Amino acid sequence: MEVLDERRAKGIKDEIGKEAGTAPADFDKDEYGAKVRAKLAGRDDIPPPSGWQLFAPVIDTFVKEHLFADIFVRDVLNYQQRELATVAAIANMTGTEGQLRFHFGAAMNTGVTEPQMKDVMSILGTSIDKKRVGNAEEVLNSVLNKRGNLNSIIN
């Protein structure tokens, strides 16, 4: 809101984007959400529930049906754009290393390249707390190393 107020004060008129389309009437949120989550994780199959999903199945339902279905079915952003926005938001929070790890991988699974991830970290470095961006860079390095990229892209 502050950014929009500042832009308005400078005489900048922002165009309102298009409204999102609606999901089909027979939309199965659980199935769609499970497929999206698997795809973002780089999987072709939907793995059986494990760990926290078995411990708190209702949370798994919320994640699949709201986050990966209600939000991802909307046609305003594509998966890659949505993942980049998610990475930027999560990197600016504390205690979100697990989510950040997943979403760095998901962004790259949608086609974001290592140099583009470096650019994201560089931009975040100008906008958020240095400690938080440093933490995000550590998580990114961990993800890259796990993906078989032994040479870190973060200096």
Contacts in CASP RR format, 6 or more apart in sequence:
PFRMAT RR
TARGET T0000
AUTHOR 0000-0000-0000
METHOD contacts of the structure
MODEL  1
MEVLDERRAKGIKDEIGKEAGTAPADFDKDEYGAKVRAKLAGRDDIPPPS
GWQLFAPVIDTFVKEHLFADIFVRDVLNYQQRELATVAAIANMTGTEGQL
RFHFGAAMNTGVTEPQMKDVMSILGTSIDKKRVGNAEEVLNSVLNKRGNL
NSIIN
4 14 0 8 1.000
7 14 0 8 1.000
17 76 0 8 1.000
18 76 0 8 1.000
20 74 0 8 1.000
20 75 0 8 1.000
20 76 0 8 1.000
21 74 0 8 1.000
21 75 0 8 1.000
23 69 0 8 1.000
23 70 0 8 1.000
23 73 0 8 1.000
27 69 0 8 1.000
27 73 0 8 1.000
29 64 0 8 1.000
29 65 0 8 1.000
29 66 0 8 1.000
29 69 0 8 1.000
29 70 0 8 1.000
30 61 0 8 1.000
30 64 0 8 1.000
30 65 0 8 1.000
30 69 0 8 1.000
32 68 0 8 1.000
32 69 0 8 1.000
32 72 0 8 1.000
32 73 0 8 1.000
33 64 0 8 1.000
33 65 0 8 1.000
33 67 0 8 1.000
33 68 0 8 1.000
33 69 0 8 1.000
33 72 0 8 1.000
34 46 0 8 1.000
34 64 0 8 1.000
34 68 0 8 1.000
35 46 0 8 1.000
36 68 0 8 1.000
36 69 0 8 1.000
36 72 0 8 1.000
36 79 0 8 1.000
37 46 0 8 1.000
37 63 0 8 1.000
37 64 0 8 1.000
37 68 0 8 1.000
38 44 0 8 1.000
38 45 0 8 1.000
38 46 0 8 1.000
38 47 0 8 1.000
39 79 0 8 1.000
39 109 0 8 1.000
40 68 0 8 1.000
40 79 0 8 1.000
40 83 0 8 1.000
40 102 0 8 1.000
40 105 0 8 1.000
40 106 0 8 1.000
40 109 0 8 1.000
40 110 0 8 1.000
41 102 0 8 1.000
41 105 0 8 1.000
41 106 0 8 1.000
41 109 0 8 1.000
42 106 0 8 1.000
42 109 0 8 1.000
49 57 0 8 1.000
49 60 0 8 1.000
52 59 0 8 1.000
52 60 0 8 1.000
53 59 0 8 1.000
53 60 0 8 1.000
71 82 0 8 1.000
72 79 0 8 1.000
72 82 0 8 1.000
77 85 0 8 1.000
78 110 0 8 1.000
79 106 0 8 1.000
79 110 0 8 1.000
80 107 0 8 1.000
80 110 0 8 1.000
80 111 0 8 1.000
80 112 0 8 1.000
83 103 0 8 1.000
83 106 0 8 1.000
83 107 0 8 1.000
83 110 0 8 1.000
83 112 0 8 1.000
84 107 0 8 1.000
84 112 0 8 1.000
84 120 0 8 1.000
86 103 0 8 1.000
86 106 0 8 1.000
86 107 0 8 1.000
87 100 0 8 1.000
87 103 0 8 1.000
87 104 0 8 1.000
87 107 0 8 1.000
87 120 0 8 1.000
87 136 0 8 1.000
88 120 0 8 1.000
88 124 0 8 1.000
90 96 0 8 1.000
90 99 0 8 1.000
90 100 0 8 1.000
90 103 0 8 1.000
91 100 0 8 1.000
91 124 0 8 1.000
91 128 0 8 1.000
91 132 0 8 1.000
91 133 0 8 1.000
91 135 0 8 1.000
91 136 0 8 1.000
92 124 0 8 1.000
92 128 0 8 1.000
92 129 0 8 1.000
92 132 0 8 1.000
93 132 0 8 1.000
94 132 0 8 1.000
97 135 0 8 1.000
97 139 0 8 1.000
98 139 0 8 1.000
100 136 0 8 1.000
100 139 0 8 1.000
101 139 0 8 1.000
101 142 0 8 1.000
101 143 0 8 1.000
104 117 0 8 1.000
104 139 0 8 1.000
104 140 0 8 1.000
104 143 0 8 1.000
105 143 0 8 1.000
105 147 0 8 1.000
107 117 0 8 1.000
108 114 0 8 1.000
108 117 0 8 1.000
108 143 0 8 1.000
108 147 0 8 1.000
112 120 0 8 1.000
114 144 0 8 1.000
114 149 0 8 1.000
114 153 0 8 1.000
115 153 0 8 1.000
117 140 0 8 1.000
117 144 0 8 1.000
117 153 0 8 1.000
118 153 0 8 1.000
118 154 0 8 1.000
121 133 0 8 1.000
121 136 0 8 1.000
121 137 0 8 1.000
121 140 0 8 1.000
121 154 0 8 1.000
124 133 0 8 1.000
124 136 0 8 1.000
125 133 0 8 1.000
137 154 0 8 1.000
140 153 0 8 1.000
140 154 0 8 1.000
141 152 0 8 1.000
141 153 0 8 1.000
141 154 0 8 1.000
144 152 0 8 1.000
144 153 0 8 1.000
145 152 0 8 1.000
END
